[in-house]
């Protein structure tokens, strides 16, 4: 059984920074594709950042140059460093993972990020 648990959300002023963490249990992040999604009330969940097994990263255009996704194999975690935050970044952020050709996607419970103007 794979479990994802997010942490690090909070309230920050525009221009500030936060770092989100996703702790993975039951599997190894080095062998999984990992991603961060976000969802604001009344809106669809959107992909924010993704890192595949090879280490290649993908970012939504809206966060390029501001957000960085990375892995820590020793801690079996994935983080999202968020800089220069904007009010439009306000959302619940979710950790996501899949393993190519093996099993379903997994989701964390989400962590709230609120950016004040």
N, C-alpha and C positions, 0 to 999 in steps of 0.2 A: 504494500500500500504506500502510495506517494502522498505526502502532505507538504503544502506550501504555506508558510506563515510570513506575512508582511509586517513590517514595523518601520517607524521613522517618520510617519506623517505628522503634520501639525499645522499651526498657523504662523505664517510669515508675511512680512511686508513685501510689496513689489520690489524687485531687485535683489532680494535675498536668496538664500540657498537652503536646500534640504538634501539629505541623503536617505533614500529608502533602502531597506534590506529585505531580502526574501530568503528565509531559511528553509532548506529542502531536507525532508526526511524520507527514507525509504528508497532513495535512488541517488545517483551521483550526477552532479551538475555537469561534469566534464563529458558525460555521455548523453546529454540532453540539450535540446534547443530551449532557450529561456527567453522570456519576453516580459515586458511591462505594458499593460493596457491601462486606460483610464476611462471613466464614465462620469459625466456630469448629469445631474437630475434632468430627466426628460430627453436626454440625448443617447445616441448609440455608443456602445463601447468602441473605442478606437485604439489601434496599435500605436504605442509611443516609441518603443525601442525593442529591438530583438538582437540576440546574439546566438548564432548557431554553433554547433559542436566545433567547427573549425576555428571559431573565434571571429568570423566575419560579422559585422554589426550592420543594422539597418535602423534608421530613425525616421520618424514622421518629419515632414518638412517644417512643421511648426516648432519643433524642438531642436533641430540641427544647430550645432554650435553652442547649445546651452546645456543639453543633457548628455550624460555618458553612462552606458551600461557596461558592467564589468563582472567578472567572476572571481571568486576566491575558492580555489579547490580545497585548501586546507580546512576552511570553515564550512565548505559545501553551501555557499551562499552566492546570491547574485544581488548586486546593488545597482541603484540608479542615482547618480549624482545629478542634482538639478540646480543649475545656477541661473542667475538673472531671471528669476521667476516673475511671471506676469499673472494678473488676475485671471486670464483665460486658461491658465494651468490648473485652476481650482477644479478638483474632481476627486473621486475615489479611485485610487490606483491599485491595480490588481497584478499579481505575479501569475505567470502562465508558463507551462512547460509541456513539451511533447518529446517523445522519443521516436525517431524515424522508424516506421514499419513495426512499431511495437506499442500497443496499448493506446488509451485515450489521452486527450489533453487533461491537464490538472490545473486547478485554479486555487488561489489563496482567497482569504476572506475579505481582503481589501483594507486599505488604510487611507484615511482622509487627508487630503492636502488642500489647504485653504490659503489663498494669496490675497491679501488685502491691498486696496489701491490707495 
